[in-house]
Amino acid sequence: MRILLLLLLLVSFGSANHISWLGDYDKALQKAQEEKKPMMVLLVKKNCKRCNEVIVEHFMNSDEVDELNEKYVAVIITYEGKLTYPIEMFFSTTFPTLFFVDSMTESFLREPIYY
């Protein structure tokens, strides 16, 4: 529940101090394709303390936030969510996991970053 509140807070703020997360993979993919940008996909799990810590430590009030918002379309996926994302592609047993994806081919741009 805490992560859901945090995500809502992050999405509601348009300031440069936060990543502009989208919560729907398909909409994020469409936006990334239209803008010709790669995607930054963060896979989190409910009730994951480390997931919350990573969001706060690395994606809020960070020097890189402006650059990440400009360079990527960011989407955050909850593992236990509605499964509106290709789980076979973004599967992990370690949370959080960060994927960088080419939006045109949906191929990985680099190895995922775990925890």
C-alpha positions as CSV (number, residue, x, y, z in Angstrom):
1,M,0.0,0.0,0.0
2,R,2.9,2.4,0.8
3,I,4.4,1.9,-2.6
4,L,1.0,2.6,-4.2
5,L,0.8,5.9,-2.3
6,L,4.3,6.8,-3.2
7,L,3.7,6.0,-6.9
8,L,0.6,8.2,-6.9
9,L,2.6,10.9,-5.3
10,L,5.3,10.6,-7.9
11,V,2.9,10.5,-10.9
12,S,1.0,13.5,-9.6
13,F,4.0,15.8,-9.4
14,G,5.3,17.1,-12.7
15,S,8.3,18.7,-11.2
16,A,11.9,18.1,-12.3
17,N,12.7,16.6,-8.8
18,H,10.9,13.3,-9.6
19,I,10.9,10.8,-12.4
20,S,7.8,11.1,-14.5
21,W,6.6,7.5,-14.0
22,L,3.8,6.0,-16.1
23,G,1.9,3.1,-14.5
24,D,0.7,1.4,-17.7
25,Y,3.2,-0.5,-19.8
26,D,1.3,-0.3,-23.1
27,K,0.7,3.5,-22.8
28,A,4.4,4.0,-21.9
29,L,5.5,1.9,-24.9
30,Q,3.2,3.9,-27.2
31,K,4.5,7.2,-25.8
32,A,8.1,6.0,-26.2
33,Q,7.6,5.0,-29.8
34,E,5.9,8.3,-30.6
35,E,8.7,10.2,-29.0
36,K,11.4,7.9,-30.4
37,K,12.8,7.3,-26.9
38,P,14.0,4.2,-25.1
39,M,12.1,3.0,-22.0
40,M,13.3,2.7,-18.4
41,V,11.2,0.0,-16.8
42,L,11.3,-0.4,-13.0
43,L,9.9,-3.7,-11.7
44,V,8.9,-3.5,-8.1
45,K,7.0,-5.8,-5.7
46,K,4.3,-4.9,-3.1
47,N,5.5,-4.5,0.4
48,C,9.2,-4.4,-0.7
49,K,11.1,-2.1,1.6
50,R,14.1,-2.0,-0.7
51,C,11.9,-1.0,-3.6
52,N,10.7,2.0,-1.7
53,E,14.2,2.9,-0.7
54,V,15.5,2.7,-4.3
55,I,12.7,5.0,-5.5
56,V,13.5,7.6,-2.9
57,E,17.3,7.3,-3.0
58,H,17.7,7.2,-6.8
59,F,14.6,8.6,-8.5
60,M,13.6,11.6,-6.3
61,N,15.7,14.7,-5.8
62,S,18.6,13.2,-7.7
63,D,20.9,15.1,-9.9
64,E,20.1,12.7,-12.8
65,V,16.3,13.1,-12.6
66,D,16.1,15.8,-15.3
67,E,18.4,13.8,-17.6
68,L,16.4,10.6,-17.1
69,N,13.1,12.4,-17.7
70,E,14.5,13.8,-20.9
71,K,16.2,10.7,-22.2
72,Y,13.7,7.9,-21.3
73,V,10.0,7.2,-21.0
74,A,9.8,5.7,-17.5
75,V,7.3,3.1,-16.5
76,I,6.9,1.4,-13.1
77,I,5.4,-2.0,-12.9
78,T,4.2,-3.8,-9.8
79,Y,5.0,-7.5,-10.1
80,E,1.7,-8.5,-8.5
81,G,-0.2,-6.0,-10.7
82,K,-2.7,-6.6,-13.4
83,L,-0.1,-8.2,-15.6
84,T,-0.5,-5.7,-18.3
85,Y,3.1,-6.0,-19.3
86,P,5.1,-8.8,-21.0
87,I,6.0,-10.8,-17.9
88,E,8.1,-13.2,-19.9
89,M,10.3,-10.3,-20.9
90,F,10.4,-8.4,-17.5
91,F,10.6,-11.4,-15.2
92,S,12.8,-11.3,-12.1
93,T,12.9,-12.9,-8.7
94,T,15.0,-9.9,-7.3
95,F,13.2,-6.7,-6.6
96,P,13.6,-3.9,-7.6
97,T,14.9,-4.6,-11.1
98,L,15.6,-1.9,-13.6
99,F,15.4,-2.6,-17.4
100,F,16.5,-0.3,-20.3
101,V,14.5,-1.2,-23.4
102,D,14.5,-0.1,-27.0
103,S,10.9,1.0,-27.6
104,M,10.9,0.0,-31.3
105,T,12.1,-3.5,-30.9
106,E,11.4,-4.1,-27.2
107,S,14.9,-5.5,-26.9
108,F,17.2,-4.8,-23.9
109,L,19.7,-2.1,-24.3
110,R,21.8,-3.5,-21.5
111,E,21.7,-6.1,-18.8
112,P,19.0,-5.5,-16.1
113,I,20.2,-3.8,-12.9
114,Y,19.1,-5.8,-9.9
115,Y,18.5,-4.4,-6.4
